């Protein structure tokens, strides 16, 4: 059995959100994700993994190509393998608990709002050329 304290493990950074892997397991990992106001994740997917978020404190907006939902404390979001998604934090610090499980934790990224200097890698471009996102 493993026991973690999200409160003790939280760590914030004003320049980028922190995803701190607490432990890796065969086929997955558990993470605390810490967000400052207004921070945005890259628009990405996990082709071979399911990603689950639980909002412990704070909140924001989770987006997929066809849906936008408000995230509040107590919200539980499941992204099945291959679902493109982006998280935008709200006006207060947010603490999320994340679980990923599957064959591979790779995350091809297609865009990153608010980061004009960022460009997708050749592998990311190749992935989305083979798997176009329906918008």
C-alpha positions in Angstrom: 0.0 0.0 0.0 1.2 3.5 -0.8 -0.2 6.6 0.9 0.4 10.2 -0.3 -0.5 13.6 1.0 -1.5 16.0 -1.8 -1.1 18.9 0.6 2.4 17.9 1.5 3.4 17.1 -2.1 2.0 20.2 -3.7 4.5 22.5 -5.4 3.7 25.6 -7.5 5.7 27.6 -10.1 4.6 30.9 -11.6 6.1 30.1 -15.0 4.7 26.6 -15.6 2.3 24.2 -14.0 4.0 21.4 -12.1 3.2 17.7 -12.6 5.0 15.8 -9.9 4.9 12.0 -10.3 4.5 10.6 -6.9 5.1 7.0 -7.9 5.3 4.9 -11.0 3.6 1.5 -11.1 3.6 -1.2 -13.8 1.4 0.2 -16.5 0.9 3.7 -14.9 1.7 6.4 -12.5 0.1 8.8 -9.9 0.8 12.5 -9.9 -0.1 15.7 -8.1 -0.6 18.6 -10.6 -0.3 22.1 -9.4 -1.5 25.1 -11.3 -1.2 28.8 -10.8 -4.0 31.1 -12.0 -4.4 31.2 -15.8 -1.9 28.4 -16.7 -2.8 26.2 -19.6 -1.7 22.7 -20.5 -0.6 21.8 -24.0 -3.4 20.5 -26.2 -2.5 16.8 -26.3 -3.6 13.2 -26.0 -2.3 9.9 -24.7 -2.7 7.4 -27.5 -2.1 4.3 -25.3 -3.2 5.5 -21.9 -6.2 6.6 -19.9 -5.7 9.8 -17.9 -7.9 10.6 -14.9 -8.0 13.9 -13.0 -9.6 14.6 -9.6 -9.9 18.2 -8.6 -8.9 18.5 -5.0 -8.9 22.3 -4.7 -9.3 25.3 -7.1 -10.6 24.6 -10.6 -10.7 25.7 -14.2 -11.9 24.4 -17.6 -11.2 21.1 -19.3 -11.6 21.1 -23.1 -11.8 18.4 -25.8 -12.5 19.2 -29.4 -16.3 18.7 -28.9 -16.8 19.6 -25.2 -15.9 22.1 -22.5 -16.6 21.5 -18.8 -16.0 23.5 -15.7 -13.8 21.8 -13.2 -14.5 22.4 -9.5 -13.4 20.7 -6.3 -14.8 17.1 -6.3 -14.9 16.9 -10.2 -13.5 13.7 -11.6 -12.5 13.7 -15.4 -11.6 10.6 -17.4 -9.9 10.9 -20.8 -9.9 7.6 -22.6 -6.9 6.7 -24.8 -6.5 9.1 -27.7 -8.8 11.8 -26.5 -7.3 15.2 -27.2 -7.6 17.6 -24.3 -6.4 20.8 -22.7 -6.8 22.2 -19.2 -7.0 25.9 -18.4 -6.7 26.9 -14.8 -9.1 29.4 -13.3 -8.4 32.5 -11.1 -7.0 30.6 -8.1 -4.3 28.0 -7.4 -5.5 24.5 -8.3 -4.4 21.1 -7.0 -5.3 18.1 -9.1 -4.6 14.4 -8.5 -3.9 12.5 -11.7 -3.7 8.8 -12.5 -2.5 7.5 -15.9 -2.6 3.9 -16.9 -1.9 2.1 -20.1 0.8 0.7 -22.3 2.6 4.0 -22.9 2.5 7.4 -21.3 3.5 9.3 -24.5 1.6 12.5 -25.1 1.8 13.9 -28.6 1.0 17.6 -28.4 -0.7 19.6 -31.1 -0.8 23.2 -29.7 -0.1 25.2 -26.6 -2.1 28.3 -26.2 -0.3 31.2 -24.6 3.2 29.8 -25.6 3.9 31.3 -29.1 7.5 30.1 -28.9 6.4 26.5 -28.7 6.4 24.3 -31.8 5.3 20.6 -32.2 8.0 18.0 -32.6 8.3 16.0 -35.9 6.9 13.0 -34.0 3.9 15.0 -32.8 3.2 16.3 -36.3 3.5 12.8 -37.7 1.1 11.4 -35.1 -1.6 14.1 -35.9 -1.1 13.6 -39.6 -2.0 10.0 -39.1 -4.7 10.7 -36.5 -6.4 14.0 -37.5 -8.5 15.6 -34.8 -12.2 16.2 -35.6 -13.3 19.6 -34.5 
